[in-house]
Amino acid sequence: MQIELKDLSVEVNDKEILKNFNLKINKGEIHAIMGPNGVGKSTLSKVIMGYPDYNILNGDILVDNNSILNLPINMRSKLGIFLVYQNPISIEGVNESELIKASVDQNRLEKLSLYDFILELEDKASDLEMDKKMLHRSFNLGFSGGEKKKNEILWALMLKPKFIILDELDSGLDVDSLKIVTEALNKYLKENKETSVLIITHYTRILDYIKPDFVHKMQDGKIALSGTFKLAKLIEKYGYNQSFDIKGETDFE
């Protein structure tokens, strides 16, 4: 899926967060946005997903050259957009596997029999090293932070999205769990080569596992600097507030 944000300005509670934001992600590309707290990274993810609390002042969001500004969240999901939440919610009394099955039936073109669904769900859970008992509990109820993140990736693998937004996936994950979920994601991306990804993160840790084609430093509601993976390493070296010359650095070629 190709997605393009054109001159996008967004306000929340009468405060402008995104300011003429521009970004184009082509099919199969992996982009990473890095930046400190408060620059609008999570706002960006929610605006793409269609959260109604965000007021779009100007600009557009294009999916395969078609505007999606008027589409509600569920229709954007049906198009193939999936957001892995920074802080997933829990829902008591709603069965995990039944909720996934209902979502799969709504979002995927091919319909699965209950038998095929269970086989696929258990296979994906196994890849994520999730206890199968979790699939029959209330949605995210009593899950640890790491288990919730694994569950988010399980949903992504089952819904087969065309554009995946990872909003600080690495927060709450230990080293072993991060390796497990990124291996599962990389396997999915290898099998679905036109799926594009937007990684939102503070740190380079996740980028060591899911290699981005492009890295962007976000500042004051817009992209201040773009580059390759080398840029992420320069940010790690100098921090967000330091200026540096990408061309002048050779340590990370």
C-alpha positions as CSV (number, residue, x, y, z in Angstrom):
1,M,0.0,0.0,0.0
2,Q,1.2,3.5,-0.8
3,I,0.3,6.2,1.7
4,E,1.0,9.9,1.4
5,L,0.4,12.7,3.9
6,K,0.3,16.1,2.1
7,D,0.6,19.4,3.9
8,L,-1.3,17.9,6.9
9,S,-2.0,20.2,9.8
10,V,-3.9,18.9,12.8
11,E,-5.0,20.4,16.1
12,V,-6.0,18.7,19.4
13,N,-7.9,20.8,22.1
14,D,-7.2,24.0,20.1
15,K,-3.5,23.3,20.0
16,E,-1.8,22.7,16.6
17,I,0.3,19.5,16.8
18,L,1.1,18.6,13.2
19,K,2.1,21.5,11.0
20,N,2.1,21.1,7.2
21,F,3.4,17.5,7.7
22,N,4.6,15.7,4.5
23,L,5.5,12.1,4.1
24,K,5.2,9.5,1.3
25,I,5.6,5.8,1.9
26,N,5.6,3.6,-1.2
27,K,4.5,0.0,-1.4
28,G,6.9,-2.3,0.4
29,E,8.9,0.5,2.1
30,I,9.7,0.7,5.8
31,H,9.9,4.2,7.3
32,A,10.9,5.1,10.8
33,I,10.0,8.4,12.6
34,M,12.1,9.3,15.6
35,G,11.7,12.1,18.0
36,P,11.3,13.1,21.7
37,N,8.0,13.2,23.5
38,G,5.5,15.9,22.5
39,V,6.5,16.4,18.9
40,G,3.4,14.7,17.4
41,K,4.5,11.1,16.7
42,S,1.5,9.4,18.3
43,T,-0.9,12.1,17.0
44,L,0.3,11.2,13.5
45,S,-0.5,7.5,14.0
46,K,-4.0,8.3,15.3
47,V,-4.8,10.8,12.5
48,I,-3.8,8.2,9.9
49,M,-6.1,5.7,11.6
50,G,-9.0,8.2,11.7
51,Y,-9.5,9.0,15.3
52,P,-12.4,11.6,15.5
53,D,-10.9,13.7,18.3
54,Y,-8.2,15.2,16.0
55,N,-9.2,18.2,13.9
56,I,-7.6,18.3,10.5
57,L,-7.1,22.0,9.6
58,N,-5.7,21.4,6.1
59,G,-4.0,18.8,4.0
60,D,-4.9,15.3,2.9
61,I,-4.2,11.6,3.5
62,L,-4.0,9.6,0.3
63,V,-4.0,5.8,0.1
64,D,-3.0,4.6,-3.4
65,N,-3.7,8.2,-4.6
66,N,-7.2,8.2,-3.1
67,S,-8.2,10.5,-0.2
68,I,-9.3,8.7,3.0
69,L,-10.1,11.8,5.0
70,N,-13.8,11.1,5.0
71,L,-13.5,7.4,5.9
72,P,-14.2,6.3,9.5
73,I,-11.8,4.0,11.4
74,N,-13.5,0.7,10.4
75,M,-13.3,1.6,6.7
76,R,-9.7,2.5,7.0
77,S,-9.1,-0.9,8.7
78,K,-10.9,-2.6,5.8
79,L,-8.6,-0.9,3.4
80,G,-5.7,-2.6,5.2
81,I,-4.4,0.0,7.7
82,F,-3.5,-1.4,11.1
83,L,-2.2,0.4,14.1
84,V,-0.2,-1.4,16.8
85,Y,-1.1,0.6,19.9
86,Q,1.5,2.0,22.3
87,N,-0.9,1.3,25.2
88,P,-3.3,-1.5,24.3
89,I,-6.6,-1.5,26.2
90,S,-8.2,-4.5,28.0
91,I,-11.9,-5.5,27.6
92,E,-13.4,-7.7,30.3
93,G,-15.9,-10.3,29.2
94,V,-14.9,-10.2,25.5
95,N,-13.3,-13.4,24.4
96,E,-9.9,-12.9,22.7
97,S,-10.3,-15.5,19.9
98,E,-14.0,-14.7,19.2
99,L,-13.1,-11.0,18.8
100,I,-10.3,-11.8,16.4
101,K,-12.6,-14.1,14.4
102,A,-15.2,-11.4,14.1
103,S,-12.5,-8.9,12.9
104,V,-11.1,-11.4,10.4
105,D,-14.5,-12.0,9.0
106,Q,-15.1,-8.3,8.6
107,N,-11.7,-7.3,7.2
108,R,-10.3,-10.2,5.2
109,L,-11.6,-10.9,1.7
110,E,-11.3,-14.7,2.0
111,K,-13.6,-16.2,4.6
112,L,-12.2,-18.8,7.0
113,S,-14.0,-21.8,8.4
114,L,-13.8,-22.0,12.2
115,Y,-11.5,-25.0,11.8
116,D,-9.1,-23.1,9.5
117,F,-9.3,-20.0,11.7
118,I,-8.3,-21.9,14.8
119,L,-5.4,-23.6,13.0
120,E,-4.1,-20.3,11.7
121,L,-4.6,-18.5,15.0
122,E,-2.7,-21.1,16.9
123,D,0.1,-21.2,14.3
124,K,0.6,-17.4,14.6
125,A,0.4,-17.6,18.4
126,S,3.1,-20.3,18.3
127,D,5.3,-18.0,16.2
128,L,4.9,-15.4,18.9
129,E,5.5,-17.9,21.7
130,M,2.1,-17.1,23.2
131,D,0.4,-19.5,25.6
132,K,-2.6,-20.9,23.8
133,K,-4.6,-20.4,27.0
134,M,-4.4,-16.6,26.4
135,L,-6.5,-17.0,23.3
136,H,-9.5,-18.0,25.4
137,R,-9.3,-15.3,28.0
138,S,-10.9,-11.8,28.0
139,F,-9.2,-9.5,25.6
140,N,-5.8,-8.4,27.1
141,L,-7.3,-8.8,30.6
142,G,-4.5,-9.6,33.1
143,F,-1.9,-9.6,30.3
144,S,1.6,-8.1,31.0
145,G,2.8,-5.2,28.9
146,G,4.9,-7.6,26.8
147,E,1.9,-10.0,26.4
148,K,-0.3,-7.1,25.2
149,K,2.3,-6.2,22.6
150,K,2.5,-9.8,21.4
151,N,-1.2,-9.8,21.2
152,E,-1.2,-6.7,19.0
153,I,1.2,-8.4,16.6
154,L,-1.0,-11.5,16.6
155,W,-4.0,-9.3,15.5
156,A,-1.8,-7.8,12.7
157,L,-0.7,-11.3,11.5
158,M,-4.4,-12.5,11.4
159,L,-5.8,-9.4,9.7
160,K,-3.1,-9.3,7.1
161,P,-2.8,-5.5,6.7
162,K,-1.3,-3.7,3.8
163,F,0.1,-0.8,5.9
164,I,1.2,-1.3,9.5
165,I,1.9,1.5,12.0
166,L,4.1,0.4,15.0
167,D,3.6,3.0,17.7
168,E,6.5,2.4,20.1
169,L,6.3,-1.3,19.8
170,D,9.5,-1.7,21.7
171,S,8.2,-0.1,24.9
172,G,7.3,-2.7,27.4
173,L,9.1,-5.5,25.6
174,D,12.2,-7.1,26.9
175,V,15.0,-8.1,24.6
176,D,13.8,-11.6,24.0
177,S,10.2,-10.6,23.4
178,L,11.3,-7.9,21.0
179,K,13.3,-10.4,19.0
180,I,10.3,-12.8,18.9
181,V,7.7,-10.2,17.7
182,T,10.1,-8.6,15.1
183,E,11.0,-12.0,13.7
184,A,7.3,-12.7,13.2
185,L,6.8,-9.3,11.6
186,N,9.8,-9.8,9.3
187,K,8.4,-13.2,8.3
188,Y,5.1,-11.5,7.4
189,L,6.7,-8.7,5.4
190,K,8.8,-11.2,3.5
191,E,5.7,-13.1,2.5
192,N,3.7,-9.8,1.7
193,K,6.3,-7.7,-0.1
194,E,3.9,-4.8,-0.9
195,T,3.0,-4.2,2.8
196,S,4.5,-0.9,3.9
197,V,5.4,0.0,7.5
198,L,5.7,3.1,9.6
199,I,7.7,2.6,12.8
200,I,7.3,5.3,15.5
201,T,10.0,5.1,18.2
202,H,12.3,7.0,20.5
203,Y,15.2,4.6,20.2
204,T,17.2,2.6,17.6
205,R,16.7,-0.7,19.3
206,I,13.7,-1.9,17.2
207,L,15.5,-0.6,14.0
208,D,18.2,-3.2,14.6
209,Y,15.6,-5.9,14.1
210,I,13.3,-4.3,11.4
211,K,15.6,-2.4,9.1
212,P,14.1,0.8,7.8
213,D,14.6,2.1,4.2
214,F,14.2,5.7,5.5
215,V,14.5,7.4,8.9
216,H,13.0,10.8,9.7
217,K,13.7,13.0,12.7
218,M,10.5,14.7,13.8
219,Q,10.5,18.1,15.4
220,D,7.8,20.8,16.1
221,G,5.1,18.9,14.3
222,K,6.9,18.2,11.1
223,I,9.9,16.2,9.6
224,A,13.1,18.2,10.3
225,L,15.6,15.7,8.7
226,S,15.4,12.6,6.6
227,G,18.0,9.9,5.8
228,T,18.8,6.2,5.9
229,F,19.4,4.0,8.9
230,K,22.6,6.0,9.4
231,L,20.5,8.9,10.6
232,A,19.1,6.7,13.4
233,K,22.6,6.0,14.5
234,L,23.6,9.6,14.4
235,I,20.5,10.5,16.5
236,E,21.6,7.8,19.0
237,K,25.1,9.3,19.1
238,Y,24.2,13.0,19.3
239,G,20.7,13.1,20.7
240,Y,17.7,14.9,19.3
241,N,18.7,18.4,20.2
242,Q,22.2,18.3,18.8
243,S,22.8,19.4,15.2
244,F,25.0,17.2,13.0
245,D,26.1,16.9,9.4
246,I,25.0,13.6,7.9
247,K,27.4,13.8,5.0
248,G,30.3,14.6,7.3
249,E,29.8,11.4,9.4
250,T,31.4,8.2,8.1
251,D,31.1,6.0,11.3
252,F,27.8,4.4,10.3
253,E,28.2,3.8,6.5
